[in-house]
Amino acid sequence: MAAKKKINIGLVGYQFMGKAHSNAYRQVAKFFPDTEVEPVLKVLCGRDESKVRSAAERFGFESIETDYRKLCERDDIDLIDIATPGNTHVEIAIAAANGGKMIICEKPLANTLAEAEQMVAAVKANNVPNAVCFNYRRIPAVALAKKLIEEGVLGHIYHFRGVYLQDWIVDPNFPLVWRLLGDIAGSGSHGDLNAHLIDDAYYLLGPITEVSGMLDTFIKQRPLLAESDDRLGGKASDKMGDVTVDDSSIFMARFANGAVGTFEATRMAAGRKNHSKFEINGSKGSIVFNMERMNELEYYNHDDPAELKGFRVVQTTDGVHPYTGNYWPVGHIIGYEHTFINFMHDVLNDFAAGRPTHPNFEDGLYVQKVLDAVDRSSRTRAWQTI
């Protein structure tokens, strides 16, 4: 067998998403022998030399950089992976595109619509392959939902109903981490959580045409951060600062296919840790997906006999379902980290074959347009078109 072409990875960012992406690169060829390239963990980049060097040793990178500009100029780097806070996405992506690199970027694509448009323009101008990491598309149950909808199993679609609920900032003494600062994160639950729901809906049902929403911040001030960690939190100081993002994002939507939808995201739902759930109702049946039970898809068939009607649970751990044949025997579940492995398999193979991949920067731009329209609707208290 011929040796696979190596693709040298330059990853910017080494905390939550940096860890997830690094693991995916290390595992993808082990679980997917048909991966057409061999990802090489060449360079890990971060501003704090001591911390990035420690992370590089743990994750298995060959070397480090502390300046993304130098990374993007290196001839031995083929792909730039952006796993940093949203305020740096645009500058890194443009530098990578100008350097002729393939690019993978974490979601949401940018902090603003204007930045997302600049990023799309840059990858188009330089004709570089690009992808945005909406990894939930690569969950086997979500891929099955897509198949059922495309095959008409649910009939004409009427409703999309999505929630993404967390509770990690319910305590008013939780410190003012970067995700609560608008100039770094762009938005709060809206861009962080509702972005996933919007992409799910776009992937499954197509474009949204009109939205009406509201964004709210319940706790206006929090203790400043004294010391951070890589699990979203850290130690609080005795000084206070302003929260400049939303705690809650709720909106209604109309889809181009005639369906209507509701979307709710919050970090203030006590007891909910990572409750991402959607339900889709059609003329022939319904499906329900719950991220906290990600190996299952609930399915209701309206035409079942009366004595058998009810939601059935489909265990998507069988080899007949997308991706699952590459992991464990039937009934042995996969987890959150595998969504990134599945994503990297698809994207790297598309990059290697020179074909478009999804979700790409244009898909990320579409999600950004919806996020922006909801924000405008909240400020104007009026419906907004996409």
C-alpha positions in Angstrom: 0.0 0.0 0.0 1.3 3.4 -1.0 2.2 5.8 1.9 -0.4 8.4 2.5 0.5 12.0 1.8 1.3 13.9 5.0 -0.5 17.1 5.8 1.2 19.3 8.4 -1.1 20.9 10.9 -0.6 24.3 12.5 -3.1 24.6 15.3 -3.8 28.0 16.9 -5.3 27.6 20.4 -4.6 24.9 23.0 -7.5 24.9 25.5 -10.9 23.3 25.2 -11.2 23.2 21.4 -7.5 22.9 20.9 -7.6 19.7 23.0 -10.6 18.3 21.0 -9.0 19.0 17.6 -5.6 17.6 18.6 -7.2 14.4 19.7 -9.2 14.1 16.5 -6.1 14.5 14.3 -4.3 11.8 16.4 -7.2 9.4 16.2 -8.8 9.9 12.7 -6.6 7.5 10.7 -6.8 4.8 13.5 -10.6 4.6 13.2 -11.0 5.5 9.5 -8.4 3.6 7.4 -9.8 5.3 4.3 -8.6 8.7 5.5 -6.7 9.9 2.4 -4.0 11.9 4.2 -1.9 11.5 7.3 -2.3 14.6 9.6 1.0 15.5 11.3 0.8 17.6 14.5 3.6 20.0 13.4 3.1 23.2 15.3 0.9 24.4 18.2 0.6 28.1 18.5 -0.4 30.3 21.5 0.6 33.6 23.1 1.9 32.2 26.4 5.1 30.3 25.6 5.2 28.3 28.8 1.6 27.2 28.5 1.7 26.4 24.8 4.9 24.4 25.2 3.3 22.3 28.0 0.2 21.7 25.9 2.4 20.8 22.8 4.1 18.1 24.9 0.8 16.7 26.1 -0.9 16.8 22.7 2.1 15.5 20.7 3.1 18.5 18.6 6.6 18.7 17.2 7.1 22.4 17.9 5.5 25.7 19.0 5.0 29.2 17.8 3.8 32.2 19.8 2.9 34.4 16.8 0.2 33.2 14.4 1.6 35.4 11.6 4.9 33.4 11.6 2.9 30.2 11.6 0.9 31.3 8.6 4.1 32.2 6.7 5.9 28.8 7.3 6.4 26.7 4.2 6.2 23.5 6.2 2.5 24.1 7.3 -0.3 22.9 5.0 -3.4 23.6 7.2 -4.1 26.2 9.8 -6.7 25.2 12.4 -8.2 28.1 14.3 -9.4 27.1 17.8 -9.2 30.5 19.5 -11.8 32.9 20.9 -13.9 34.6 18.2 -12.2 38.0 18.2 -9.1 36.5 16.6 -10.8 34.4 13.9 -10.8 37.0 11.2 -7.2 38.1 11.5 -5.9 34.5 11.7 -8.1 33.3 8.8 -7.1 36.1 6.5 -3.4 35.6 7.2 -3.8 31.8 6.6 -5.7 32.4 3.4 -3.0 34.9 2.2 -0.4 32.3 3.0 -2.2 29.7 0.8 -3.1 27.4 3.7 -6.1 25.1 4.0 -8.2 26.4 6.9 -10.4 24.9 9.6 -12.1 27.3 12.0 -14.1 26.8 15.1 -17.7 28.0 15.3 -19.2 30.5 15.1 -17.1 31.7 12.2 -16.6 35.2 13.5 -17.9 37.7 16.1 -19.7 39.9 13.5 -21.3 39.6 10.1 -18.7 42.0 8.6 -15.8 39.8 9.9 -17.4 36.6 8.5 -17.8 38.3 5.1 -14.1 39.3 5.2 -13.2 35.7 5.9 -15.3 34.3 3.1 -13.8 36.9 0.7 -10.3 35.9 1.8 -10.7 32.2 1.1 -12.4 32.9 -2.2 -9.7 35.3 -3.3 -6.9 32.8 -2.5 -8.9 29.7 -3.6 -8.0 27.8 -0.4 -10.1 24.9 1.0 -12.0 25.9 4.1 -14.3 24.4 6.8 -16.0 25.6 9.9 -16.3 23.1 12.8 -20.0 22.6 13.4 -19.2 19.1 14.6 -22.8 18.2 15.6 -23.5 17.5 12.0 -21.2 14.5 12.4 -23.2 12.8 15.1 -24.6 9.6 13.7 -28.1 10.3 15.0 -28.1 13.7 13.4 -26.9 12.3 10.1 -29.7 9.7 10.3 -32.2 12.5 10.9 -30.9 14.2 7.7 -31.4 10.9 5.8 -35.0 10.5 7.0 -35.9 14.0 6.1 -34.3 13.8 2.6 -36.0 10.5 1.9 -39.4 12.1 2.8 -40.0 9.7 5.7 -41.4 12.6 7.9 -43.4 14.1 5.0 -43.9 17.8 4.7 -42.1 19.5 7.6 -44.1 21.9 9.8 -42.0 22.5 12.9 -38.4 22.8 14.2 -38.2 23.2 17.9 -34.7 23.6 19.4 -33.2 24.3 22.8 -29.7 24.5 24.1 -29.6 24.8 27.9 -26.6 25.1 30.2 -26.2 26.3 33.8 -22.5 27.0 34.4 -23.0 30.7 35.1 -26.1 30.5 37.3 -24.0 31.4 40.3 -23.7 35.3 40.3 -20.2 34.9 41.8 -19.0 32.9 38.8 -16.1 35.0 37.5 -16.0 37.2 34.4 -14.3 34.7 32.0 -13.7 35.7 28.4 -16.9 34.1 27.2 -18.8 36.8 29.1 -17.0 39.6 27.4 -18.4 40.9 24.1 -15.2 42.3 22.7 -13.7 38.8 22.9 -16.6 36.3 22.5 -18.9 38.5 20.3 -22.0 37.2 22.1 -23.0 34.8 24.9 -25.4 32.0 24.6 -26.5 33.4 21.3 -23.3 32.8 19.3 -22.0 30.0 21.5 -25.1 27.8 21.7 -27.8 29.0 19.3 -25.2 28.9 16.5 -25.2 25.1 16.9 -29.0 24.9 16.7 -29.1 27.3 13.7 -26.6 25.1 11.9 -28.5 22.0 12.8 -31.7 23.5 11.4 -29.9 24.8 8.3 -28.4 21.4 7.6 -31.6 19.5 8.2 -34.3 21.8 6.8 -32.6 24.5 4.7 -32.4 28.3 5.1 -34.3 30.5 7.5 -35.8 33.6 5.9 -37.2 35.6 8.8 -36.6 35.9 12.6 -38.0 37.6 15.6 -36.0 37.4 18.8 -34.8 38.7 22.2 -31.5 38.6 24.0 -31.3 39.2 27.7 -28.6 39.5 30.3 -29.8 38.7 33.8 -26.6 39.2 35.8 -25.1 42.5 34.8 -21.9 42.4 36.8 -19.6 39.6 38.0 -16.3 39.2 39.9 -13.3 39.8 37.7 -11.2 36.7 36.8 -8.1 36.2 39.0 -6.9 32.9 37.5 -8.4 30.9 34.5 -8.5 27.2 33.8 -9.3 25.2 30.6 -12.8 24.1 31.7 -14.6 27.4 31.1 -14.1 28.7 34.7 -11.4 29.8 37.1 -10.9 31.7 40.4 -12.8 35.0 41.1 -11.2 38.2 42.4 -12.8 40.7 44.8 -13.3 43.3 42.0 -16.3 43.5 39.8 -16.7 44.0 36.0 -19.6 44.3 33.5 -21.0 41.4 31.6 -21.2 42.4 28.0 -22.9 39.4 26.4 -26.3 37.8 26.6 -27.2 35.2 29.1 -30.3 34.1 27.2 -31.3 34.1 23.5 -34.8 33.2 22.2 -36.2 33.6 18.7 -38.9 32.5 16.3 -38.1 31.7 12.7 -39.7 31.0 9.3 -38.0 28.7 6.9 -37.9 28.9 3.1 -39.7 25.5 2.9 -42.7 26.8 4.9 -41.8 25.4 8.2 -41.7 27.5 11.4 -39.2 27.2 14.3 -38.4 28.2 17.8 -34.9 28.4 19.2 -33.8 28.9 22.8 -30.3 29.1 24.2 -29.3 29.9 27.8 -26.6 29.4 30.3 -29.0 30.1 33.2 -31.1 26.8 33.1 -30.3 25.4 36.6 -29.7 21.6 36.4 -29.0 21.6 32.6 -25.3 20.8 31.8 -25.2 20.5 28.0 -28.8 19.9 27.0 -28.9 20.4 23.2 -32.2 19.1 21.9 -34.4 19.5 18.9 -37.7 18.1 17.7 -38.9 18.1 14.1 -42.6 17.5 13.2 -43.8 16.5 9.8 -47.0 15.3 8.2 -45.9 11.7 8.4 -44.0 11.6 11.6 -41.6 13.3 14.0 -38.0 12.9 15.3 -36.3 14.0 18.5 -32.6 14.3 19.2 -31.0 15.0 22.6 -27.2 15.7 22.7 -27.0 14.2 26.2 -28.2 10.9 24.7 -26.4 11.4 21.5 -26.4 7.7 20.4 -30.2 7.8 20.2 -32.8 9.2 17.8 -36.4 9.1 18.7 -38.8 8.5 15.8 -42.6 8.6 15.6 -44.4 7.2 12.5 -47.9 8.6 12.1 -49.0 5.6 10.0 -48.2 3.0 12.6 -51.2 0.9 13.8 -53.1 2.5 16.6 -52.0 -0.1 19.2 -48.3 0.5 18.3 -48.2 4.2 18.0 -45.6 6.0 20.0 -42.0 7.3 19.8 -39.5 4.5 19.3 -35.8 4.9 20.2 -33.4 4.1 17.5 -29.9 3.1 18.8 -27.5 4.6 16.2 -24.6 2.4 17.2 -25.2 -0.1 14.4 -22.8 -0.3 11.4 -25.7 0.6 9.1 -25.7 4.2 10.6 -23.2 6.8 9.5 -19.7 6.6 11.0 -20.6 3.9 13.6 -19.1 1.0 11.7 -15.7 2.5 12.3 -15.9 2.2 16.0 -17.2 -0.4 18.4 -19.6 -3.4 18.3 -23.3 -2.7 18.3 -24.5 -1.1 21.5 -21.1 0.2 22.5 -21.7 4.0 22.4 -19.4 6.7 21.1 -19.0 10.1 22.7 -18.4 13.8 22.2 -14.8 13.4 21.1 -15.9 11.2 18.2 -17.9 14.0 16.6 -14.6 15.8 16.0 -12.9 12.6 14.6 -15.8 12.1 12.2 -15.6 15.8 11.2 -11.9 15.6 10.5 -12.3 12.4 8.5 -14.8 14.0 6.1 -13.1 17.4 5.8 -9.6 16.0 5.3 -10.8 13.6 2.6 -12.6 16.4 0.9 -9.6 18.6 1.1 -7.4 15.8 -0.3 -9.8 15.1 -3.2 -10.1 18.8 -4.1 -13.9 18.9 -3.6 -16.0 21.3 -1.6 -16.7 20.3 2.0 -19.5 21.3 4.3 -20.0 23.1 6.5 -17.6 25.6 4.9 -17.0 29.3 5.5 -20.1 30.2 3.4 -22.2 28.0 5.6 -20.6 29.7 8.6 -21.5 33.1 7.0 -25.1 32.0 6.7 -25.3 31.1 10.4 -23.7 34.5 11.1 -26.4 36.2 9.1 -29.1 34.6 11.2 -27.3 35.4 14.4 -27.0 39.1 13.3 -30.7 39.2 12.3 -31.8 38.0 15.7 -29.5 40.6 17.4 -31.1 43.3 15.2 -34.6 42.0 16.0 -33.8 42.1 19.7 -32.7 45.7 19.5 -35.5 46.9 17.2 -38.3 44.7 18.6 -39.2 43.9 15.0 -39.1 40.9 12.6 -35.9 40.8 10.5 -35.3 39.1 7.1 -32.2 37.1 6.3 
